[in-house]
Amino acid sequence: MNQKITRVGIAGTGLIGKGIAVEVVKQADLELAKVLTRRDINTMNDYPFSEVLTNSIEEFIASCDLIVECSGDVLYGTEVIDRAIKASLPVVTMNAELQVTTGSYFAKRGFITEAEGDQPGCLATLHENVIQMGFKPLVYGNIKGFLNLDPTQEDMEFWSNKNGLRIDMTTSFTDGTKVQIEQALVANGLGAGIAVDGLLSPSSDDLNAIGEELAEEAARLGYPICEYVVAPKAPPGVFITATHEPRQKDALRYFKMGEGPYYTILQNYHFCHLEVVKTIRRVINGGGVLLNNGENPSVSVAAIAKRTLKPGEEIKKGIGSFQVRGEAVKLTTDNNHVPIGILVNAVMKRQVEEGEIITFDDVEIPESLALIACLETINRQPVS
């Protein structure tokens, strides 16, 4: 009997996209069908599979059974996924920024899931694991080694060059925007919430102690919370702090989990693109959505001014900029904020002071499908 081959398309040719492609071609049941790029193919001599490169979305969609979107671009990625959903293709993403901005729009219209690898997908997988073992999660924790809310361009250029990443990516990792986005996605996808706008973000290398403190806060609030911990000496992974039934207390003590009632389960790694094939197979085998932003999200990520922004000032791209950073906010208390993911080629209309949330009254945002999808998600009508 011949083995069924699934044709996989990848949108994106950066570090993550290239890494996924390398893993896909090694699989006997997968074929790297097409790789969509906006770059000039004739200049891409460093790409290992030049024969599958295309600049045509039409050719890309027609050649695939499933696509992986990892362009790192919210607006462009939204256009690509829209075409895939209309063609009834399942979509796997490694693009939390897109998920929290326009992912809910697509969750209502087709199949979209975040992949394992980045922290949100890893937390979703760990969630499934601990639930099957009888735990009841109270805290979904992301571990961050360093935080600087307003890093300098000089420092970001240095670390960007050192790590081989775009400067906007390095900046969004450093100023906390990325982790705020990741935890908003986890909250929306796993039916959790946040304790406060901007998250509590405690600092501690003792994950058991801080997990217990956060679990007590979740218990007080009456719902599970998503958080991150600044822990320079902790591993670059994720954790869940949960309860279990009292009858298992002695066993859990024997398993070196402590006295309870809160138990912290740590996954001390995340391997980004190396884990994506697992999610591709999950989808192919009918395993369903691992994680997406949900049809009715409760958390968004607002753009916060890093300095005074003047009328007429242009914001080329909010995520990873030196003008704004992102903070998770509750949609129930603020739906006039501008989600940082759609702050692209935007022009300030009013002055906004350092530390203030940018609202739709403050800025002019160009029309796009991403804007339409975002406004639908946060229950707003398109603004004139």
N, C-alpha and C positions, 0 to 999 in steps of 0.2 A: 504494500500500500504506500503510495507516494505521500511524503510529508507536506502538509500545507505550508506554503511560504507566505508570510505577511510582508507586504511592501510598506516600508517605513519612510516617511518624508521628514526632513528636519529643516525648520526655518531658523536660520542663524548659523554663522560660521566663526563665532568667537571661541574663546577657551572652552565654554560648556558645549556648544554645538559641535565643535570638532571632536571633543572627547566622547560625546555620545556616538558620533559616527564611527569612531574607531572601535567602540564596543559592539555596535550593531553588526558591523561586517564580520565579526567573529562568530556570530550565532547562526547555526545551521537552519533555523526556522524563520529567520528574518532576512530581508533584502533591503539594502540601502538604495531606495528607488531614486529619490531626488533630494537635493539640498538647495533650498532657496536662499539667495543672497542678493543684496542691493549693491554689492561691490562689483567692480569691473572684473569679470572672470579672467580676462587676459592678463591681469596683474596678480592673480592668486596662485603663484608658483609654489607657495608653501602649503597649499591645501592638499591633503593626501589622496583625495578621491575626486580629481578634477572632472572626470567623465560624467559625474552626476550633478554637477553644478548647473543652476539655471537662474535667470533673472525673471522668469515668467511665472506669475502666480497661477495662470491657467494651466500651464504644463505641469507645474508642481502638484496641483490638486488632482489633475487627471491621472497622475502616475502613482498615486498612493492609496493604501487601505487605511492608514492611520498617520497622523502627523504629530510631531513633537515641536512645540513652539518655544524657542529659547533665544529670541532675538534681543531681549533686554530692552525693547522699545514698546511702550504701552500703545501708542497710536498706530504704529505699523503692525504690531502683533495683533491688535484688534481687527484690523482690516483682513489680515491673513486668516485669523480664526473665523471671522464672519463667512469667508468663502468656504472654509472647510465645513462649518456647521450647515451651510446651505446645501453642500454636497453630501450631507449625512455621514461625514467622516468623524470618528472619535478623535478627540484632541487631548494630548498630554502636554502639560506645560511645565517648564521650570522658570516661571516668571511670576513671582508673587506680586510684583508691582502691578502687572496687568490684572491678576486675579482680583485684587482688592479694588481696582478701578472699574473694570468692565466685565469681570468674570461672572457676576450674577446675571447680567444680561444674557450671557450665553448658557448659563446653567438652566435658564427657563426655556431654551430653544434647542438644546442638543446635549451631547456628551462632552464634558470637559472635566479633567481632573489634574491636580498638581501631582508631580512625580515625587517619589522618594529621592533623597539625596540632599536637598537643602533642608533646613530645620523644620519648616512646616510639614513636609512630607514624612520626615522622620518622626515627628511628634504624632502624626496621624497613624503611622505604623505601630509605634510604641503604644498608643491608645488602644488599638485593636488587640494587641498582645496582652496588656494588663487587664482589659475588660474580660478577656477569655479566662484569665486566672482569678477572676472574682473581685478584683480591686474596683474601687469607685473613685475616679480621679477628682481632685479638687484644684490642682495646680498644673498647668501646662507650662513648663519652664524652658526658656532658651538661655544658653550660656554665652556670655559675651566677655571677651578678654580685655577690651579697652573701649573707652568712650570719651569723646571730646565733642561737645555740642557745636563748637564753632572753630574747626581747625583752619589753619592758614593754607593758602594755596601753595606756598613753598613746601610745607610738610607733605601735602597731598601729592604734589608732583614727585617728590622723592620716593614715597611709598608706592605710588602708582608705577613708577619705572622699576623699582626693586621687585615688585610682585608680578609685573607683566599684565596689569589690569588698566582699564580706562580710568581716567582721573575721577569721573563722576561716580563710578562704582566704588572706588576707594573712599571717596568722600561720604557717600551714603552709608557705607559700612561704619565709618568712623563717627559720624555725627548722630548715629542712632536711628536714622530714617529707615534703613533696611530692616532692623529688628522690630521696629514699631509696625512696619508693613507685615512682616512675617507673623507677628502675634495677633494682628487684626485678622489675618486670613485664618489662623488656627481658631480663633474665637468664633468667627462666622461659620467655619466648616464643621466644627465639633460641638456647636451648641453651647459654647461657654460665653464668658463676658470679660470685661476688664474692671478692675477695682476703681480706678480713677482715670480721667483723661491724661494722656501722657505716660501712663503706667507708673507703678511704684518704683520700679528699677532699683532694688536694694543692691548694696555691694557687700560681698562676702565670699570667701573661698570655702566655707563650710556649707555645702549644699544641703546636708541633712538638717542643719539648724535653720537655714533660711527657708527651706522647703516647709518646715513645720510652722514658721511664722506666717508664711504666705497661706498655708492651708487653714490656719486659724482665722485669717482675714476672709478667706473664701467661705468658711463655715459661718462666720458672722454675717456675711452678705447673703448667704443662702443659695449661691450658685458657683460653679467652677470658674476660675479666672485664668487668664493668660498673662504671663509675666516674663521678664528677663532679669537675669542676675549678672552684674558685673563682677567677674571672678577671674582675675589674671592667672591664678595658679590652677584653675580647674580645666578639665579637658574640653575641647571644642565640640560639645555634643548637646544633648537635650535631656530633660528629666521630667518625670511626672511624680507629683506627691499625691498620695491617695490613702483612703481608708480601706479596711477589710473587716469582715465580721469578727466579733470577739472570739468565736470558737477557734480561730486560726492564730490567735495571739501567741501561744506557746510555740507553735511551729515557726512563725515568722521570727520570733526571738532566736530560735535555733538556727534559722537561715541567715543570721547576722543582720537582720533588718531593724533591730532595736526594739524598744518597749511599746511603740505605737502611742496613740492611735493613728499617727500619721507615718506613712512609709514612703521614702523617696526612691524611685527606680530610675537609675541613670543609664543612658546610652552614651558612651563616651567618645563618639565619633559621628561624623556625617561625611560621606564621600562624594557628594555632589553628583557629577555625571556618571560615575561608576555604578550608581544604583538605579539609574533610569530604566535600564532593560528590565528590571524586576517589575516596574509599573507597566511597561509595555506589555509584558506577558500577562499581568493581572487583567488588563483590559481585554486582550485577545481571548483569554480563558473565561471571560464573563464575570470577573471578580467585582465589577462595578467601580464606582467612584471612590478613590482613596480620600481625596480632600478637594473641595472647591469652595468658593466664597458663599455658597448657598443662594437660594432664590430670594431670601428675605434677610439680608445681613443686618446686624445690630451695631457694627463697629466700622468706622471709616478711618482714613488717615489724612488729617488736615495739614495744610501748609502753614508753617509758623515763620514769621520774618526773623532772620538772623541779625538784621540791622534795619535802620529806617529805609523804607522803600519809597521813592518819590514818584509823583505822577509822570507818565511818559517813559518810565524805566521799563526795559524789556527783560523778561525772564525767559531765556532760551529753553531751559529744561529745569524744572523744579527739583526733581530727585537728583541728589548729588551736586547741587549748586552751592555757591557761597552766599546766596541771597536768602534761601529758605531751607528749612528742614521739616521732616514730617513727624507728627504725633498722632497716636491712636486716640480717637474720640468716640463717644457714644452718640449714635444717630438720633436717639430719642431726645437728646438735649440740644443738638446742634446740627441742623441740616442746611444751614446757610454757608458753611465753610466750603472752601474750594479744596477738593481732594488733590493731594500733591501730584498724583499720577497724570492729571490732565493739565497741569500747569506747564504748557509747552508753547513756545512762541507767543507768550502772553504779554500784554502791556498794562502796566498799572494805571488806573484812572484816578485813584485817591492815595493819599499818603497813609502808609501803615507803619506803625512804630515797632521797634525791636521787641520781640516776644509776643506780638499780637497775631491772632489767627487771620489769615486772608479770607475775605468773604467774596461772594459773587458780585457784590456792589463795588468792590475795590479794584476789580481787574477785568480786562477784556480778553476773552479766550476765543481763539479761532474756531469756527465750526468744524466738526469732525464726527465720525461715527462714534469715536471714543467719548466725546462730550455727550452725545445723545444717550449712549449706554450708561454713562456715569450719572447723568441727571435722572434717568429712570430709576437707577439703583437707589439713589438717596431721596427718592420721592419728590423731585422738583420738576417743574415744567421748564422747557428750554427758555433761557433768558434772552431778551432782545439786546 
